[in-house]
């Protein structure tokens, strides 16, 4: 029996184990805890795109990253993509393809590579061990290395640079906008706002350092991120005078509402959030 317990408590869908989900996990598919037979994963084709695994020269080693971009010559705006705790699995790659279809260069580095590959694991204790072994400072340094990689590419317009991420990566999105002046905008999907299960600084404590406006997209039924956390972030943004940032809450949505491979997927909120993300990027010149 697989034990699925998050440090902050189980989220909706964690225990929805099915024959299909187990078979997919054993075949190297998504993490078993995040998949259910009811899900109908979206697959974006790569027609008109260049998709590839690239190597990023970090301080101590090369790390892989999945990159998708429009075909043809010329420079395109860039979106840096932070994954969920499940790493750069097929859904994250599809997110990159969706962004590339919208005209962006999208790069999702494998920031867990030194500790393991969470996309191949089937229980949360093992996944969280990998996450815990991936310190905040290391992620920040790898982000810098990935940005340096992008700067050297003839297809990347680094004057139009945004960041987005999901769950763990949503928290990293807030932190990236607080730490890197290159970003023009960020969209954080249900990312933690305070210190908690993940080894990272609390975004709410660093709001004064925010270089770029961030759009936060959250679920009102999220068991891991409370309404109080969201209100604390709104108050911190207001106190710091960060007028370009905002937080949208979908009252009936759970954590992971964009993830179409999970039972928590909310098609209406997902479509609205995706449209809001693209509009937010455009509004800030990305």
VENGI-V986502 format. One record per pair of residues at least 12 apart in sequence whose C-alpha atoms are under 6 Angstrom apart, sorted by the first residue. I is the first residue (numbers start at 1). J is the second residue. D is the distance in whole Angstrom. If there is no record, write none. Layout:
i:I j:J d:D
i:I j:J d:D
This chain:
i:4 j:123 d:6
i:4 j:124 d:5
i:13 j:263 d:6
i:14 j:33 d:5
i:14 j:34 d:6
i:20 j:37 d:6
i:21 j:35 d:6
i:21 j:36 d:6
i:28 j:120 d:6
i:30 j:119 d:6
i:31 j:119 d:6
i:31 j:121 d:6
i:31 j:122 d:5
i:32 j:122 d:5
i:34 j:262 d:6
i:35 j:261 d:6
i:35 j:262 d:5
i:39 j:261 d:5
i:39 j:262 d:6
i:39 j:263 d:6
i:41 j:260 d:5
i:41 j:261 d:5
i:48 j:71 d:6
i:49 j:69 d:6
i:49 j:70 d:4
i:49 j:71 d:5
i:50 j:68 d:6
i:50 j:69 d:5
i:50 j:71 d:6
i:51 j:67 d:6
i:51 j:68 d:4
i:52 j:67 d:5
i:53 j:65 d:6
i:53 j:66 d:5
i:56 j:146 d:6
i:58 j:142 d:6
i:58 j:145 d:5
i:64 j:110 d:6
i:65 j:108 d:5
i:65 j:109 d:4
i:65 j:110 d:5
i:66 j:107 d:6
i:66 j:108 d:5
i:67 j:106 d:6
i:67 j:107 d:4
i:68 j:96 d:6
i:68 j:97 d:6
i:68 j:100 d:6
i:68 j:105 d:6
i:68 j:106 d:5
i:69 j:100 d:5
i:69 j:105 d:4
i:70 j:100 d:6
i:74 j:155 d:6
i:75 j:155 d:4
i:75 j:156 d:5
i:75 j:157 d:5
i:76 j:104 d:6
i:76 j:156 d:5
i:76 j:157 d:5
i:77 j:104 d:5
i:77 j:157 d:5
i:77 j:160 d:5
i:77 j:286 d:6
i:78 j:104 d:5
i:78 j:105 d:5
i:78 j:106 d:6
i:78 j:161 d:5
i:79 j:106 d:5
i:79 j:161 d:6
i:79 j:162 d:5
i:79 j:163 d:5
i:80 j:106 d:6
i:80 j:107 d:5
i:80 j:163 d:5
i:81 j:107 d:6
i:81 j:108 d:5
i:81 j:164 d:5
i:81 j:165 d:5
i:82 j:165 d:4
i:82 j:169 d:4
i:83 j:165 d:6
i:83 j:166 d:6
i:83 j:169 d:5
i:84 j:166 d:5
i:84 j:167 d:5
i:84 j:168 d:5
i:84 j:169 d:5
i:85 j:168 d:6
i:86 j:118 d:5
i:86 j:119 d:5
i:87 j:118 d:6
i:87 j:119 d:6
i:88 j:110 d:6
i:89 j:119 d:6
i:115 j:130 d:5
i:132 j:199 d:6
i:135 j:199 d:6
i:136 j:200 d:5
i:160 j:286 d:5
i:161 j:183 d:5
i:161 j:184 d:6
i:162 j:183 d:5
i:162 j:184 d:6
i:162 j:185 d:5
i:162 j:186 d:6
i:163 j:186 d:5
i:164 j:186 d:6
i:164 j:187 d:5
i:164 j:188 d:6
i:165 j:188 d:6
i:166 j:189 d:5
i:167 j:190 d:5
i:167 j:191 d:4
i:168 j:191 d:6
i:170 j:188 d:4
i:170 j:189 d:5
i:170 j:190 d:6
i:170 j:191 d:4
i:171 j:191 d:4
i:171 j:192 d:5
i:173 j:188 d:6
i:174 j:203 d:6
i:175 j:203 d:6
i:177 j:210 d:6
i:177 j:211 d:6
i:177 j:212 d:6
i:178 j:209 d:5
i:178 j:210 d:4
i:178 j:211 d:6
i:181 j:211 d:5
i:184 j:212 d:5
i:185 j:212 d:5
i:185 j:213 d:5
i:185 j:214 d:6
i:186 j:214 d:5
i:187 j:214 d:5
i:187 j:215 d:5
i:187 j:216 d:6
i:188 j:216 d:5
i:189 j:217 d:5
i:190 j:217 d:6
i:190 j:218 d:5
i:204 j:233 d:5
i:208 j:240 d:5
i:213 j:244 d:5
i:213 j:245 d:5
i:214 j:245 d:5
i:215 j:245 d:6
i:215 j:246 d:5
i:215 j:247 d:6
i:216 j:247 d:4
i:217 j:247 d:6
i:217 j:248 d:5
i:218 j:249 d:5
i:219 j:249 d:6
i:219 j:250 d:5
i:219 j:253 d:5
i:219 j:254 d:5
i:219 j:255 d:6
i:220 j:249 d:6
i:220 j:250 d:6
i:220 j:251 d:4
i:220 j:252 d:6
i:220 j:253 d:6
i:221 j:252 d:6
i:221 j:253 d:6
i:221 j:254 d:5
i:222 j:254 d:5
i:222 j:255 d:5
i:258 j:270 d:5
